[in-house]
Amino acid sequence: MSDPLRVLLAERQPITRLGIRMALERDGITSVVEASDAAGALACARQCQVDVCLLDVGLPGGALAAVAAIAAAAPRTRVIMLAARRADDELIAALRAGAIGYLLKDIGPDELVRAVHGAVHGEAPLSSELTARIVEELQTRSGARRVRAADGAVVTLSPREASVLELLRRGLTTKQVADRLGLSPVTVRRHVSATAHRLGVGDRDAALRLTREASPP
């Protein structure tokens, strides 16, 4: 028989803690410890060796600091953030701090329970509306770039496509771009031609104008 699932519920609102505890207990998850602030959450994580921590993003004492401290003190504990509203910067910061999931508090009890079980098995619970933000962040970090095409559609350029157009936009020649990126001039021209086609324009200059419009000031 497997050991019972142990959950740490770190939430500042007593009524919310009660509701979540009831949802967990209905599913048979009865080993639940509670904390109402960051210090209490860290102490419980250290002492109880819980499997999953549900942690309120507004936890007194600093939720992000608590995530990082729990990740360091109890690396096997899977931390899922609970938020009352969508906040993209908060989401990214929490994942960077060590959280493996981020859910909005308006999810149903069954979905929450599934997220807890999934976290134990290596899944990363994310509210569906937040998944696109994660993809966007990864694209940004990898050098990918979003440009509005001639017809108004948003086109995501690959890191290579973005690099080629950016260097051309800065005034480098095709040969200089090729040398800088370790490509042949023919390959550079192919990237430009393919990108122009995707953007719905007929030549390099038009493609560069669209990327210029998408560039930060």
Secondary structure as a PSIPRED ss2 file (coil, helix, strand):
# PSIPRED VFORMAT (PSIPRED V4.0)

   1 M C   1.000  0.000  0.000
   2 S C   1.000  0.000  0.000
   3 D C   1.000  0.000  0.000
   4 P C   1.000  0.000  0.000
   5 L C   1.000  0.000  0.000
   6 R E   0.000  0.000  1.000
   7 V E   0.000  0.000  1.000
   8 L E   0.000  0.000  1.000
   9 L E   0.000  0.000  1.000
  10 A E   0.000  0.000  1.000
  11 E C   1.000  0.000  0.000
  12 R C   1.000  0.000  0.000
  13 Q C   1.000  0.000  0.000
  14 P H   0.000  1.000  0.000
  15 I H   0.000  1.000  0.000
  16 T H   0.000  1.000  0.000
  17 R H   0.000  1.000  0.000
  18 L H   0.000  1.000  0.000
  19 G H   0.000  1.000  0.000
  20 I H   0.000  1.000  0.000
  21 R H   0.000  1.000  0.000
  22 M H   0.000  1.000  0.000
  23 A H   0.000  1.000  0.000
  24 L H   0.000  1.000  0.000
  25 E H   0.000  1.000  0.000
  26 R H   0.000  1.000  0.000
  27 D C   1.000  0.000  0.000
  28 G C   1.000  0.000  0.000
  29 I C   1.000  0.000  0.000
  30 T C   1.000  0.000  0.000
  31 S E   0.000  0.000  1.000
  32 V E   0.000  0.000  1.000
  33 V E   0.000  0.000  1.000
  34 E E   0.000  0.000  1.000
  35 A E   0.000  0.000  1.000
  36 S C   1.000  0.000  0.000
  37 D C   1.000  0.000  0.000
  38 A H   0.000  1.000  0.000
  39 A H   0.000  1.000  0.000
  40 G H   0.000  1.000  0.000
  41 A H   0.000  1.000  0.000
  42 L H   0.000  1.000  0.000
  43 A H   0.000  1.000  0.000
  44 C H   0.000  1.000  0.000
  45 A H   0.000  1.000  0.000
  46 R H   0.000  1.000  0.000
  47 Q H   0.000  1.000  0.000
  48 C H   0.000  1.000  0.000
  49 Q C   1.000  0.000  0.000
  50 V C   1.000  0.000  0.000
  51 D C   1.000  0.000  0.000
  52 V E   0.000  0.000  1.000
  53 C E   0.000  0.000  1.000
  54 L E   0.000  0.000  1.000
  55 L E   0.000  0.000  1.000
  56 D E   0.000  0.000  1.000
  57 V C   1.000  0.000  0.000
  58 G C   1.000  0.000  0.000
  59 L C   1.000  0.000  0.000
  60 P C   1.000  0.000  0.000
  61 G C   1.000  0.000  0.000
  62 G C   1.000  0.000  0.000
  63 A H   0.000  1.000  0.000
  64 L H   0.000  1.000  0.000
  65 A H   0.000  1.000  0.000
  66 A H   0.000  1.000  0.000
  67 V H   0.000  1.000  0.000
  68 A H   0.000  1.000  0.000
  69 A H   0.000  1.000  0.000
  70 I H   0.000  1.000  0.000
  71 A H   0.000  1.000  0.000
  72 A H   0.000  1.000  0.000
  73 A H   0.000  1.000  0.000
  74 A C   1.000  0.000  0.000
  75 P C   1.000  0.000  0.000
  76 R C   1.000  0.000  0.000
  77 T C   1.000  0.000  0.000
  78 R E   0.000  0.000  1.000
  79 V E   0.000  0.000  1.000
  80 I E   0.000  0.000  1.000
  81 M E   0.000  0.000  1.000
  82 L E   0.000  0.000  1.000
  83 A E   0.000  0.000  1.000
  84 A C   1.000  0.000  0.000
  85 R C   1.000  0.000  0.000
  86 R C   1.000  0.000  0.000
  87 A C   1.000  0.000  0.000
  88 D H   0.000  1.000  0.000
  89 D H   0.000  1.000  0.000
  90 E H   0.000  1.000  0.000
  91 L H   0.000  1.000  0.000
  92 I H   0.000  1.000  0.000
  93 A H   0.000  1.000  0.000
  94 A H   0.000  1.000  0.000
  95 L H   0.000  1.000  0.000
  96 R H   0.000  1.000  0.000
  97 A H   0.000  1.000  0.000
  98 G C   1.000  0.000  0.000
  99 A C   1.000  0.000  0.000
 100 I C   1.000  0.000  0.000
 101 G E   0.000  0.000  1.000
 102 Y E   0.000  0.000  1.000
 103 L E   0.000  0.000  1.000
 104 L E   0.000  0.000  1.000
 105 K C   1.000  0.000  0.000
 106 D C   1.000  0.000  0.000
 107 I C   1.000  0.000  0.000
 108 G C   1.000  0.000  0.000
 109 P H   0.000  1.000  0.000
 110 D H   0.000  1.000  0.000
 111 E H   0.000  1.000  0.000
 112 L H   0.000  1.000  0.000
 113 V H   0.000  1.000  0.000
 114 R H   0.000  1.000  0.000
 115 A H   0.000  1.000  0.000
 116 V H   0.000  1.000  0.000
 117 H H   0.000  1.000  0.000
 118 G H   0.000  1.000  0.000
 119 A H   0.000  1.000  0.000
 120 V H   0.000  1.000  0.000
 121 H C   1.000  0.000  0.000
 122 G C   1.000  0.000  0.000
 123 E C   1.000  0.000  0.000
 124 A C   1.000  0.000  0.000
 125 P C   1.000  0.000  0.000
 126 L E   0.000  0.000  1.000
 127 S C   1.000  0.000  0.000
 128 S H   0.000  1.000  0.000
 129 E H   0.000  1.000  0.000
 130 L H   0.000  1.000  0.000
 131 T H   0.000  1.000  0.000
 132 A H   0.000  1.000  0.000
 133 R H   0.000  1.000  0.000
 134 I H   0.000  1.000  0.000
 135 V H   0.000  1.000  0.000
 136 E H   0.000  1.000  0.000
 137 E H   0.000  1.000  0.000
 138 L H   0.000  1.000  0.000
 139 Q H   0.000  1.000  0.000
 140 T H   0.000  1.000  0.000
 141 R H   0.000  1.000  0.000
 142 S H   0.000  1.000  0.000
 143 G C   1.000  0.000  0.000
 144 A C   1.000  0.000  0.000
 145 R E   0.000  0.000  1.000
 146 R E   0.000  0.000  1.000
 147 V E   0.000  0.000  1.000
 148 R E   0.000  0.000  1.000
 149 A C   1.000  0.000  0.000
 150 A C   1.000  0.000  0.000
 151 D C   1.000  0.000  0.000
 152 G C   1.000  0.000  0.000
 153 A C   1.000  0.000  0.000
 154 V E   0.000  0.000  1.000
 155 V E   0.000  0.000  1.000
 156 T E   0.000  0.000  1.000
 157 L E   0.000  0.000  1.000
 158 S C   1.000  0.000  0.000
 159 P H   0.000  1.000  0.000
 160 R H   0.000  1.000  0.000
 161 E H   0.000  1.000  0.000
 162 A H   0.000  1.000  0.000
 163 S H   0.000  1.000  0.000
 164 V H   0.000  1.000  0.000
 165 L H   0.000  1.000  0.000
 166 E H   0.000  1.000  0.000
 167 L H   0.000  1.000  0.000
 168 L H   0.000  1.000  0.000
 169 R H   0.000  1.000  0.000
 170 R C   1.000  0.000  0.000
 171 G C   1.000  0.000  0.000
 172 L C   1.000  0.000  0.000
 173 T C   1.000  0.000  0.000
 174 T H   0.000  1.000  0.000
 175 K H   0.000  1.000  0.000
 176 Q H   0.000  1.000  0.000
 177 V H   0.000  1.000  0.000
 178 A H   0.000  1.000  0.000
 179 D H   0.000  1.000  0.000
 180 R H   0.000  1.000  0.000
 181 L H   0.000  1.000  0.000
 182 G C   1.000  0.000  0.000
 183 L C   1.000  0.000  0.000
 184 S C   1.000  0.000  0.000
 185 P H   0.000  1.000  0.000
 186 V H   0.000  1.000  0.000
 187 T H   0.000  1.000  0.000
 188 V H   0.000  1.000  0.000
 189 R H   0.000  1.000  0.000
 190 R H   0.000  1.000  0.000
 191 H H   0.000  1.000  0.000
 192 V H   0.000  1.000  0.000
 193 S H   0.000  1.000  0.000
 194 A H   0.000  1.000  0.000
 195 T H   0.000  1.000  0.000
 196 A H   0.000  1.000  0.000
 197 H H   0.000  1.000  0.000
 198 R H   0.000  1.000  0.000
 199 L H   0.000  1.000  0.000
 200 G C   1.000  0.000  0.000
 201 V C   1.000  0.000  0.000
 202 G C   1.000  0.000  0.000
 203 D C   1.000  0.000  0.000
 204 R H   0.000  1.000  0.000
 205 D H   0.000  1.000  0.000
 206 A H   0.000  1.000  0.000
 207 A H   0.000  1.000  0.000
 208 L H   0.000  1.000  0.000
 209 R H   0.000  1.000  0.000
 210 L H   0.000  1.000  0.000
 211 T H   0.000  1.000  0.000
 212 R H   0.000  1.000  0.000
 213 E H   0.000  1.000  0.000
 214 A H   0.000  1.000  0.000
 215 S C   1.000  0.000  0.000
 216 P C   1.000  0.000  0.000
 217 P C   1.000  0.000  0.000
